[in-house]
Amino acid sequence: MPTGTAPVDGPACLTPEQAVQWATTMLRPGVALVIGISIPTGSAAATEIAVLDTDGRVRAHDWLGEGSSRALHTMVQAVGSRHLLAYNAANVRDWVVVDALRAGVRVGPLADPRRWGCIMRARSMALGTPDRLYPLGTTRGAVAAAGQALTLVQDIAQRRAIGGSAGTDVGRAAPG
């Protein structure tokens, strides 16, 4: 893994400035992928997964279920030395690993919690409220969830307002 890029929920990210540094590092080409999943209310499985490069390019998007695991295979192949970022990384990692095992995909580095960076925690750190976890907001589908999470990483790196639910004030300039 790249030096100095410990997952944000580890001890390397304790201050707002460290969260900004983390986000800036994660946005460098080849350092991370952003993962989004869609889980219907009351479901026992994710139904959709999306993998985005930090430049916003969709690397994989797939509906999960019997016989459709292209996105999971893409994740395993693409991860290499990259970090995997998700809004609620521990939860997304658990869903991805379970769905990969159900699909017969070898999870390899996907199961390693050190590979995952939590955008939700980075956002809380950047706001100086590490004990408050803000909701992502309403999204429709895995691509939208991954895109919204990527926007938050970009906003943290650019020191833009990131408070409240995503979508309410993301992208507005923070008062100076």
Secondary structure per residue as TSV (DSSP state, phi and psi in degrees):
chain	resnum	aa	ss	phi	psi
A	1	M	-	360.0	150.6
A	2	P	-	-60.3	144.0
A	3	T	T	-64.6	140.8
A	4	G	T	74.4	19.4
A	5	T	-	-122.5	41.9
A	6	A	-	-57.3	150.2
A	7	P	-	-53.4	145.2
A	8	V	T	-63.7	-24.4
A	9	D	T	-87.0	7.3
A	10	G	S	-91.9	-178.5
A	11	P	T	-70.5	-8.0
A	12	A	T	-76.2	-9.8
A	13	C	-	-129.4	92.1
A	14	L	-	-116.6	-14.8
A	15	T	S	-126.2	163.7
A	16	P	H	-57.4	-40.6
A	17	E	H	-62.9	-40.0
A	18	Q	H	-66.1	-34.1
A	19	A	H	-65.0	-40.4
A	20	V	H	-63.4	-44.3
A	21	Q	H	-62.5	-42.2
A	22	W	H	-59.7	-49.9
A	23	A	H	-61.1	-42.3
A	24	T	H	-60.8	-43.4
A	25	T	H	-64.5	-43.9
A	26	M	H	-63.1	-28.4
A	27	L	T	-81.5	-8.6
A	28	R	S	-64.1	142.8
A	29	P	T	-55.4	133.6
A	30	G	T	81.6	1.5
A	31	V	T	-90.3	-38.8
A	32	A	E	-144.9	162.3
A	33	L	E	-124.1	148.4
A	34	V	E	-108.3	129.0
A	35	I	E	-110.2	134.9
A	36	G	E	-128.6	141.7
A	37	I	E	-129.3	160.6
A	38	S	E	-124.4	125.4
A	39	I	-	-125.5	111.8
A	40	P	-	-61.9	147.8
A	41	T	T	-55.1	129.9
A	42	G	T	80.5	2.2
A	43	S	-	-83.7	155.1
A	44	A	S	-101.2	8.2
A	45	A	S	-153.9	150.5
A	46	A	-	-69.8	145.8
A	47	T	-	-108.1	-13.5
A	48	E	E	-151.5	145.8
A	49	I	E	-139.3	144.4
A	50	A	E	-135.1	143.0
A	51	V	E	-123.9	120.6
A	52	L	E	-115.6	142.4
A	53	D	E	-74.9	161.4
A	54	T	T	-72.1	-4.7
A	55	D	T	-88.9	2.0
A	56	G	S	94.3	-7.0
A	57	R	-	-70.3	132.4
A	58	V	E	-76.8	116.3
A	59	R	E	-83.5	-36.4
A	60	A	E	-158.0	145.4
A	61	H	E	-149.3	126.7
A	62	D	E	-152.7	149.0
A	63	W	E	-85.9	132.4
A	64	L	-	-90.5	149.9
A	65	G	B	152.9	-169.8
A	66	E	T	-53.4	117.1
A	67	G	T	79.3	1.5
A	68	S	B	-121.7	98.1
A	69	S	-	-134.0	23.5
A	70	R	H	-56.5	-44.7
A	71	A	H	-65.3	-37.8
A	72	L	H	-65.3	-43.0
A	73	H	H	-62.0	-41.4
A	74	T	H	-61.2	-42.4
A	75	M	H	-60.2	-47.4
A	76	V	H	-61.0	-42.8
A	77	Q	H	-71.0	-37.9
A	78	A	H	-82.4	-21.6
A	79	V	H	-62.9	-45.3
A	80	G	T	43.5	-118.8
A	81	S	T	-99.3	12.3
A	82	R	-	-80.1	155.9
A	83	H	E	-87.1	153.0
A	84	L	E	-110.3	122.5
A	85	L	E	-108.5	140.5
A	86	A	E	-150.1	158.3
A	87	Y	T	-63.1	-48.1
A	88	N	T	-118.6	81.0
A	89	A	H	-56.9	-44.4
A	90	A	H	-61.8	-43.4
A	91	N	H	-66.4	-47.5
A	92	V	H	-63.4	-42.8
A	93	R	H	-57.4	-45.9
A	94	D	H	-60.0	-46.3
A	95	W	H	-62.0	-44.4
A	96	V	H	-63.5	-45.4
A	97	V	H	-63.4	-45.7
A	98	V	H	-61.7	-45.9
A	99	D	H	-66.4	-36.1
A	100	A	H	-65.0	-43.8
A	101	L	H	-63.4	-40.8
A	102	R	H	-60.4	-36.4
A	103	A	H	-86.2	-2.3
A	104	G	T	76.7	20.8
A	105	V	-	-90.3	131.4
A	106	R	-	-69.4	121.9
A	107	V	-	-79.5	-29.8
A	108	G	G	44.4	-122.1
A	109	P	G	-68.9	-13.5
A	110	L	G	-63.9	-28.7
A	111	A	G	-81.3	-14.9
A	112	D	-	-76.2	111.6
A	113	P	G	-61.7	-21.9
A	114	R	G	-70.6	-15.2
A	115	R	G	-80.7	-19.2
A	116	W	E	-99.3	137.4
A	117	G	E	-116.9	134.9
A	118	C	E	-97.0	109.8
A	119	I	H	-66.9	-33.3
A	120	M	H	-61.7	-44.6
A	121	R	H	-67.8	-39.8
A	122	A	H	-60.5	-41.7
A	123	R	H	-61.8	-45.5
A	124	S	H	-62.3	-42.4
A	125	M	H	-63.2	-44.4
A	126	A	H	-61.9	-32.0
A	127	L	T	-83.2	-6.0
A	128	G	T	76.3	20.4
A	129	T	-	-127.3	67.6
A	130	P	T	-62.0	-19.5
A	131	D	T	-93.2	-0.3
A	132	R	-	-111.1	121.3
A	133	L	-	-106.4	115.1
A	134	Y	-	-85.7	142.4
A	135	P	-	-70.0	152.7
A	136	L	-	-70.5	-33.6
A	137	G	-	104.9	177.1
A	138	T	-	-82.1	129.4
A	139	T	-	-131.9	159.2
A	140	R	S	-119.0	99.2
A	141	G	S	98.3	163.5
A	142	A	H	-69.4	-38.2
A	143	V	H	-64.1	-42.9
A	144	A	H	-64.2	-40.5
A	145	A	H	-64.6	-44.4
A	146	A	H	-65.6	-40.8
A	147	G	H	-64.0	-41.1
A	148	Q	H	-65.8	-40.6
A	149	A	H	-64.7	-42.2
A	150	L	H	-62.1	-41.2
A	151	T	H	-58.7	-38.8
A	152	L	H	-65.8	-40.5
A	153	V	H	-62.1	-43.6
A	154	Q	H	-61.7	-42.6
A	155	D	H	-65.7	-39.2
A	156	I	H	-62.4	-46.5
A	157	A	H	-62.6	-33.7
A	158	Q	T	-92.3	3.9
A	159	R	T	59.2	36.1
A	160	R	-	-89.1	162.3
A	161	A	-	-57.9	134.0
A	162	I	-	-136.3	16.3
A	163	G	-	-78.8	168.5
A	164	G	S	68.8	-166.2
A	165	S	S	-73.8	142.2
A	166	A	T	-57.1	141.5
A	167	G	T	96.7	-18.2
A	168	T	T	-89.2	-38.1
A	169	D	S	-143.7	15.0
A	170	V	T	-66.5	132.9
A	171	G	T	95.7	-16.6
A	172	R	S	-77.9	141.6
A	173	A	-	-65.1	136.6
A	174	A	-	-75.2	143.2
A	175	P	-	-58.1	138.0
A	176	G	-	-75.8	360.0
